[in-house]
Amino acid sequence: MVAQYPRDVRCGQLRSRAWGLEMTLKWRRRLLDALHSRHHEEAQADKLSSRFTMTEASPAIEVRGLEKSYGSRQILCGVDLTVPAGETLVILGGSGSGKSTLLRCLMGLEKPDAGTVKVHGHDLAAVPRETLSGLRQRMGVAFQGSALFGSLTVAGNVDLPLKELTDLPASTRRIIVQIKLALVGLEEAAQRYPSELSGGMQKRAAFARAMALDPDLLFCDEPSAGLDPVTAVGLDRLLIELREVFNMTLVVVTHEMESAMTIAQRLVLMHKGRFVVSGTPQEVRQNQNPVVRSFLDRVPEEEPPGGLRYQRLIQAWEDDD
């Protein structure tokens, strides 16, 4: 049986990363360099000491034959996916294509109807609850609407996972919160409430909270949705910076083409619950699949005339009866 990722080890890692960094918060660049160096050293130690057995070549995420339905509607139709550790994968697709359902399955929030979802070699649907909890602590999630708690300050939101999931003293947690806010450029907004922030600042605060436990995996659902182009570009740069500093695995769901092409190392396009293309941004741009071209060129699918749609709706009701 796989043991739970030890809580005292996680606390020790967080404490060691906080130690000695308090005086560098005035210089963000120096802070990032220090964090990168410390993270690299600890990552090497984790490979030797982590109780989650993981070979150097094993993928961060492995999906095989994934199927998921809601009632009679099938959302995912035999999805296969492998995400190597350290890769930035962007999942593209139109509304209703299944990308958000896939993301929930990857995070262990939805159980597959068929197939498997493995994170660091562990089947999320088969591991004990304690192991699943440990795996989730190695994941960070930036939700589409930021999902910040309005009654907590920005610092309080970032501190929440540290307070609930570690035994770190308040003084150490405060330093870690300062570090995370410095990473996203929100040092001066620590005591402000979410309602006092712009949309872009709320997204950055959500990233800071997602990074609180130093995750191996970072999931982002529509990170640039609802933002102006300039703010969206800033968030794209932040994601690239976080990837380079922490060498983490990023899975980003979006329908924003410019953002996807900027941050992705690999793109997949979902259509009706299946992948129709997978490749680098350049390979996807050159793909001539009609579905891919329709999505990239923003050409809507032809819809039948209104009378025919009505006839099909009546026929579907009769078939259900």
C-alpha positions as CSV (number, residue, x, y, z in Angstrom):
1,M,0.0,0.0,0.0
2,V,1.3,3.4,-0.9
3,A,2.0,5.6,2.2
4,Q,0.7,9.1,2.6
5,Y,3.1,11.9,1.8
6,P,4.4,12.7,5.3
7,R,3.1,15.9,6.7
8,D,6.2,16.6,8.7
9,V,8.3,16.3,5.5
10,R,6.1,18.9,3.7
11,C,6.3,21.2,6.7
12,G,10.1,20.8,6.8
13,Q,10.4,21.7,3.1
14,L,8.2,24.7,3.5
15,R,10.0,25.9,6.6
16,S,13.4,25.5,4.9
17,R,12.2,27.5,1.9
18,A,11.0,30.3,4.2
19,W,14.2,30.4,6.2
20,G,16.7,33.0,5.2
21,L,14.5,34.6,2.5
22,E,12.7,37.3,4.6
23,M,15.3,40.0,3.9
24,T,15.2,39.5,0.1
25,L,11.6,40.5,-0.4
26,K,12.5,44.0,-1.5
27,W,14.3,42.6,-4.5
28,R,11.9,40.4,-6.5
29,R,14.4,39.3,-9.0
30,R,16.9,38.2,-6.3
31,L,14.0,36.4,-4.5
32,L,13.2,34.4,-7.6
33,D,16.8,33.5,-8.2
34,A,17.1,32.3,-4.5
35,L,13.9,30.3,-4.8
36,H,15.1,28.7,-8.0
37,S,18.4,27.6,-6.5
38,R,16.7,26.3,-3.3
39,H,14.0,24.5,-5.2
40,H,16.5,22.8,-7.5
41,E,18.5,21.5,-4.5
42,E,15.4,20.2,-2.7
43,A,14.0,18.7,-5.9
44,Q,17.2,16.6,-6.1
45,A,16.8,15.5,-2.5
46,D,13.1,14.7,-3.1
47,K,14.0,12.3,-5.8
48,L,16.0,10.3,-3.3
49,S,13.8,10.6,-0.2
50,S,10.2,11.0,-1.4
51,R,7.9,8.2,-0.2
52,F,5.9,8.5,-3.5
53,T,8.1,6.2,-5.6
54,M,8.7,7.9,-8.9
55,T,11.3,7.1,-11.6
56,E,13.0,10.0,-13.3
57,A,11.3,9.1,-16.6
58,S,7.8,8.5,-15.3
59,P,5.1,11.0,-16.5
60,A,3.4,13.4,-14.2
61,I,0.0,12.5,-15.6
62,E,-1.0,9.4,-17.5
63,V,-4.6,8.9,-18.8
64,R,-5.8,5.8,-20.6
65,G,-9.3,5.1,-22.1
66,L,-11.0,7.8,-20.0
67,E,-14.7,8.0,-20.3
68,K,-17.2,10.2,-18.4
69,S,-20.9,10.7,-18.9
70,Y,-23.6,12.8,-17.2
71,G,-26.8,10.9,-17.5
72,S,-27.2,9.9,-21.1
73,R,-24.8,12.5,-22.4
74,Q,-21.2,11.2,-22.9
75,I,-18.7,13.9,-22.3
76,L,-15.3,12.1,-22.6
77,C,-14.9,9.3,-25.1
78,G,-11.9,7.2,-24.5
79,V,-9.3,10.0,-23.9
80,D,-5.6,9.0,-23.9
81,L,-3.1,11.5,-22.6
82,T,0.5,11.5,-21.3
83,V,2.0,14.6,-19.7
84,P,5.8,14.4,-18.9
85,A,7.0,16.0,-15.8
86,G,7.9,19.7,-16.3
87,E,5.8,20.1,-19.5
88,T,3.3,22.9,-20.0
89,L,0.2,21.4,-21.7
90,V,-2.6,23.6,-23.0
91,I,-6.0,22.0,-23.5
92,L,-8.0,23.9,-26.2
93,G,-11.6,23.4,-27.2
94,G,-14.9,25.1,-27.6
95,S,-17.7,25.2,-25.1
96,G,-19.0,21.8,-24.3
97,S,-16.0,20.0,-25.8
98,G,-15.2,18.3,-22.5
99,K,-12.0,20.1,-21.5
100,S,-13.3,21.3,-18.0
101,T,-14.6,17.8,-17.3
102,L,-11.2,16.4,-18.2
103,L,-9.5,18.9,-15.9
104,R,-11.7,17.8,-13.0
105,C,-10.8,14.1,-13.7
106,L,-7.1,15.0,-13.7
107,M,-7.5,16.6,-10.3
108,G,-9.4,13.7,-8.8
109,L,-12.6,15.7,-8.4
110,E,-14.6,13.4,-10.8
111,K,-14.3,9.6,-11.0
112,P,-14.1,8.1,-14.4
113,D,-16.9,5.8,-15.7
114,A,-14.1,3.9,-17.5
115,G,-10.4,4.1,-17.9
116,T,-7.7,5.3,-15.5
117,V,-6.1,8.6,-14.5
118,K,-2.7,8.3,-12.9
119,V,-0.8,11.1,-11.2
120,H,2.9,10.3,-10.4
121,G,2.0,6.7,-11.2
122,H,-0.9,6.4,-8.8
123,D,-4.5,5.7,-10.0
124,L,-6.6,8.4,-8.5
125,A,-9.7,6.3,-8.4
126,A,-8.0,3.3,-6.7
127,V,-5.7,4.8,-4.1
128,P,-6.8,5.1,-0.4
129,R,-8.3,8.4,0.7
130,E,-5.2,9.3,2.7
131,T,-3.0,8.8,-0.3
132,L,-5.3,10.8,-2.5
133,S,-5.2,13.7,0.0
134,G,-1.4,13.6,-0.1
135,L,-1.4,13.7,-3.9
136,R,-3.8,16.6,-3.9
137,Q,-1.4,18.6,-1.6
138,R,1.1,18.3,-4.4
139,M,-1.4,20.0,-6.8
140,G,-2.2,23.6,-7.1
141,V,-5.4,24.9,-8.7
142,A,-6.1,28.4,-10.1
143,F,-9.8,28.4,-10.7
144,Q,-11.5,30.3,-13.6
145,G,-13.2,32.8,-11.3
146,S,-10.2,33.0,-8.9
147,A,-12.5,31.6,-6.1
148,L,-11.0,33.8,-3.5
149,F,-12.7,34.0,-0.1
150,G,-14.3,37.5,0.1
151,S,-14.1,37.6,3.9
152,L,-10.4,37.0,3.9
153,T,-7.6,39.4,2.9
154,V,-5.3,38.4,0.1
155,A,-2.7,37.3,2.6
156,G,-5.4,35.3,4.5
157,N,-6.4,33.5,1.2
158,V,-2.8,32.5,0.6
159,D,-2.3,31.5,4.2
160,L,-5.4,29.3,4.3
161,P,-3.9,26.1,2.8
162,L,-0.8,26.5,5.0
163,K,-3.0,26.9,8.1
164,E,-5.3,24.0,7.3
165,L,-2.8,21.4,5.9
166,T,0.5,22.0,7.7
167,D,1.7,22.4,11.3
168,L,3.9,25.4,10.6
169,P,3.9,28.2,13.2
170,A,2.2,31.5,12.3
171,S,5.5,33.3,12.0
172,T,6.8,30.9,9.4
173,R,3.5,31.0,7.5
174,R,3.6,34.8,7.3
175,I,7.1,34.6,5.7
176,I,5.9,32.0,3.2
177,V,2.8,34.2,2.3
178,Q,5.1,37.2,1.7
179,I,7.2,35.1,-0.6
180,K,4.3,33.8,-2.6
181,L,2.8,37.3,-2.9
182,A,6.2,38.6,-4.0
183,L,6.3,36.0,-6.7
184,V,3.1,37.4,-8.3
185,G,3.9,41.0,-7.6
186,L,1.2,41.6,-4.9
187,E,3.4,42.4,-1.9
188,E,1.6,45.7,-1.4
189,A,-1.9,44.2,-1.6
190,A,-1.5,41.7,1.2
191,Q,-4.0,43.3,3.5
192,R,-6.6,44.2,0.8
193,Y,-9.8,42.2,0.2
194,P,-10.6,40.5,-3.1
195,S,-13.4,43.1,-3.7
196,E,-10.7,45.8,-3.7
197,L,-8.6,44.2,-6.4
198,S,-8.9,44.4,-10.2
199,G,-9.6,41.2,-12.2
200,G,-5.9,40.7,-13.0
201,M,-4.9,41.2,-9.4
202,Q,-7.5,38.6,-8.3
203,K,-6.0,36.1,-10.8
204,R,-2.5,36.8,-9.5
205,A,-3.7,36.2,-5.9
206,A,-5.3,32.9,-7.0
207,F,-1.9,31.9,-8.4
208,A,-0.2,32.8,-5.1
209,R,-2.6,30.6,-3.2
210,A,-2.2,27.8,-5.7
211,M,1.5,28.0,-5.1
212,A,1.3,28.0,-1.3
213,L,2.3,24.4,-0.8
214,D,4.9,24.3,-3.5
215,P,3.0,22.0,-5.8
216,D,4.5,19.7,-8.4
217,L,1.4,20.2,-10.6
218,L,-0.4,23.4,-11.4
219,F,-3.8,23.3,-13.0
220,C,-5.2,26.6,-14.5
221,D,-8.8,26.9,-15.7
222,E,-9.2,29.8,-18.2
223,P,-6.5,31.9,-16.5
224,S,-7.0,34.9,-18.9
225,A,-10.8,34.7,-19.2
226,G,-12.5,38.1,-18.9
227,L,-9.2,40.1,-18.8
228,D,-8.1,42.9,-21.1
229,P,-5.3,42.0,-23.6
230,V,-2.6,43.8,-21.6
231,T,-3.4,42.1,-18.3
232,A,-3.7,38.7,-20.1
233,V,-0.2,39.1,-21.5
234,G,1.0,39.8,-18.0
235,L,-0.5,36.6,-16.7
236,D,1.0,34.6,-19.6
237,R,4.4,35.9,-18.6
238,L,3.8,35.1,-15.0
239,L,2.9,31.5,-15.9
240,I,6.1,31.2,-17.9
241,E,8.1,32.6,-15.1
242,L,6.7,30.2,-12.5
243,R,7.4,27.3,-14.9
244,E,11.0,28.3,-15.3
245,V,11.6,29.0,-11.6
246,F,10.0,25.9,-10.2
247,N,10.2,23.5,-13.2
248,M,6.7,22.3,-12.4
249,T,4.2,20.7,-14.7
250,L,1.4,23.0,-15.9
251,V,-1.9,22.0,-17.3
252,V,-3.9,25.0,-18.7
253,V,-7.4,24.9,-20.0
254,T,-8.3,27.8,-22.3
255,H,-10.0,28.9,-25.5
256,E,-7.8,32.0,-25.8
257,M,-5.6,31.2,-28.8
258,E,-3.0,34.0,-28.3
259,S,-2.4,32.9,-24.7
260,A,-2.3,29.3,-25.6
261,M,0.3,29.8,-28.3
262,T,2.4,31.9,-25.9
263,I,2.6,29.6,-22.9
264,A,2.2,26.1,-24.4
265,Q,5.0,23.6,-25.0
266,R,2.3,21.3,-26.3
267,L,-1.3,21.8,-27.4
268,V,-4.2,19.4,-27.6
269,L,-7.5,20.3,-29.1
270,M,-10.7,18.7,-27.8
271,H,-13.8,18.2,-29.9
272,K,-16.9,16.3,-28.8
273,G,-15.0,14.5,-26.0
274,R,-11.9,13.5,-28.1
275,F,-8.6,14.9,-29.0
276,V,-8.3,15.8,-32.7
277,V,-4.8,17.0,-32.6
278,S,-1.7,17.1,-30.3
279,G,1.5,18.8,-31.0
280,T,3.7,21.9,-30.6
281,P,2.1,25.3,-31.3
282,Q,3.7,25.4,-34.7
283,E,2.5,21.9,-35.5
284,V,-1.0,22.7,-34.5
285,R,-1.0,25.9,-36.6
286,Q,0.0,23.9,-39.7
287,N,-2.6,21.1,-39.1
288,Q,-5.2,20.9,-41.9
289,N,-7.8,18.9,-40.0
290,P,-11.2,20.6,-40.8
291,V,-12.1,20.8,-37.0
292,V,-8.7,22.3,-36.2
293,R,-8.9,24.8,-39.0
294,S,-12.5,25.8,-38.0
295,F,-11.3,26.4,-34.4
296,L,-8.1,28.3,-35.4
297,D,-9.7,30.4,-38.1
298,R,-12.8,31.1,-35.9
299,V,-15.2,29.6,-38.5
300,P,-18.4,28.4,-36.8
301,E,-19.9,25.0,-37.8
302,E,-22.8,25.2,-40.1
303,E,-26.1,24.7,-38.3
304,P,-29.2,23.2,-39.9
305,P,-32.2,25.5,-40.7
306,G,-34.5,26.3,-37.8
307,G,-37.3,24.1,-39.0
308,L,-34.9,21.1,-39.3
309,R,-33.6,21.7,-35.8
310,Y,-37.2,21.7,-34.5
311,Q,-38.0,18.4,-36.2
312,R,-34.9,16.9,-34.7
313,L,-35.9,18.1,-31.2
314,I,-39.4,16.6,-31.6
315,Q,-37.8,13.3,-32.8
316,A,-35.5,13.2,-29.8
317,W,-38.4,13.6,-27.4
318,E,-40.3,10.9,-29.2
319,D,-37.3,8.6,-29.0
320,D,-37.0,9.2,-25.3
321,D,-40.6,8.2,-24.8
